[in-house]
């Protein structure tokens, strides 16, 4: 049964593999779906047949993994939404006059020519210079 589950899911687990072997091959910071299934199949293969693990424990483990995976996907989507919102804010300033402080602390005024999104940060192009969106102190029509 376990072999057929492993084969049908495409996971390869050595009959002599231990839970430590399965966990040792994982990235320390992240447990992927393949690694989780590999660990689960290894756990099933090495359990004591006279005292098998309760099915509800396996279901709970799968549910926890599913929740974690959904949470990670939601976080990624929210990050993308935040990036898009920041870029939209920058794009909304194109053609408008903004004020900001230069490296010397002087207030500079100029019209926003373009908005760029680089490395998770929106930069505005003003008079040929790029300034971070958060450095804008005022906006005029």
C-alpha positions in Angstrom: 0.0 0.0 0.0 2.7 2.5 1.0 4.8 1.5 -2.0 1.9 2.1 -4.3 1.2 5.5 -2.8 4.9 6.5 -3.2 5.0 5.2 -6.7 1.7 6.9 -7.8 2.8 10.2 -6.3 6.2 10.0 -8.0 8.2 10.0 -4.7 11.2 7.8 -4.3 12.0 6.5 -0.9 14.6 3.8 -0.2 13.3 0.9 1.9 16.2 1.4 4.2 15.8 5.1 4.5 15.2 6.6 7.9 13.3 9.6 9.0 16.7 11.2 9.8 17.8 10.6 6.2 14.7 12.2 4.8 15.0 15.2 7.0 18.7 15.5 6.5 18.2 16.1 2.8 16.0 19.1 3.4 16.9 22.8 3.3 17.0 23.9 6.9 14.7 26.8 6.3 12.0 25.3 4.2 10.1 22.0 3.9 8.8 21.6 0.4 5.9 19.5 -0.7 8.2 16.7 -2.1 10.3 16.6 1.0 7.2 16.5 3.2 5.7 13.6 1.3 9.1 11.8 1.3 9.2 12.2 5.1 5.6 11.1 5.5 6.2 7.9 3.3 9.4 7.2 5.3 7.5 7.6 8.5 4.8 5.1 7.3 7.4 2.6 6.2 9.3 2.6 9.5 6.4 2.6 11.9 5.9 -0.3 14.2 3.3 -2.6 12.6 2.0 -3.7 16.0 1.5 -0.1 17.0 0.7 1.9 13.8 0.3 5.6 14.0 -3.2 6.9 14.2 -4.7 8.0 10.9 -5.9 11.2 12.5 -2.2 12.1 13.2 -1.4 11.8 9.5 -4.5 13.8 8.5 -3.5 16.5 11.0 0.0 16.6 9.5 -1.3 16.9 6.0 -3.7 19.6 7.1 -1.0 21.6 8.8 1.2 21.4 5.8 -1.6 22.5 3.6 -2.3 25.5 5.8 1.4 26.4 5.8 1.6 26.1 2.0 -1.6 28.3 1.6 -0.2 30.9 4.0 3.1 31.1 2.0 1.1 31.5 -1.2 -1.0 34.3 0.4 2.1 36.0 1.6 3.6 35.9 -1.9 0.4 37.3 -3.5 0.2 40.1 -0.9 3.9 40.9 -1.7 3.0 41.2 -5.4 0.0 43.3 -4.6 2.1 45.7 -2.5 4.7 46.0 -5.3 1.9 46.8 -7.9 0.4 49.4 -5.5 3.8 51.1 -5.0 4.4 51.2 -8.7 0.9 52.6 -9.3 1.7 55.3 -6.7 4.9 56.2 -8.6 3.1 56.1 -12.0 0.4 58.4 -10.6 3.1 61.1 -10.0 4.3 61.1 -13.6 3.9 64.7 -15.0 3.5 66.2 -11.5 5.9 68.5 -9.8 7.5 67.0 -6.6 9.8 68.2 -3.9 12.6 66.2 -2.3 15.9 66.7 -0.6 19.1 65.9 -2.4 22.3 64.4 -0.9 23.3 67.9 0.4 20.0 68.4 2.1 18.8 71.1 -0.3 15.1 71.0 -1.3 14.8 70.3 -5.1 11.7 70.7 -7.2 11.1 68.9 -10.5 8.6 67.2 -12.7 8.4 63.4 -12.6 9.3 62.0 -16.0 9.1 58.3 -15.2 8.5 55.7 -12.5 10.8 52.7 -12.2 10.5 49.6 -10.1 13.9 48.1 -9.1 14.7 45.7 -6.4 11.3 46.0 -4.7 11.6 49.8 -4.6 9.9 52.5 -6.7 12.2 55.2 -8.0 11.1 58.4 -9.7 13.0 60.0 -12.5 13.2 63.7 -12.0 15.4 65.9 -14.2 17.5 62.9 -15.1 18.0 61.8 -11.5 16.4 58.9 -9.8 15.0 59.4 -6.4 13.2 56.8 -4.1 9.5 57.4 -3.8 9.7 57.7 -0.1 12.1 60.7 -0.4 9.3 62.8 -2.0 8.2 65.5 0.5 5.4 67.2 -1.5 3.5 66.9 -4.7 2.0 69.8 -6.8 -0.3 69.5 -9.8 
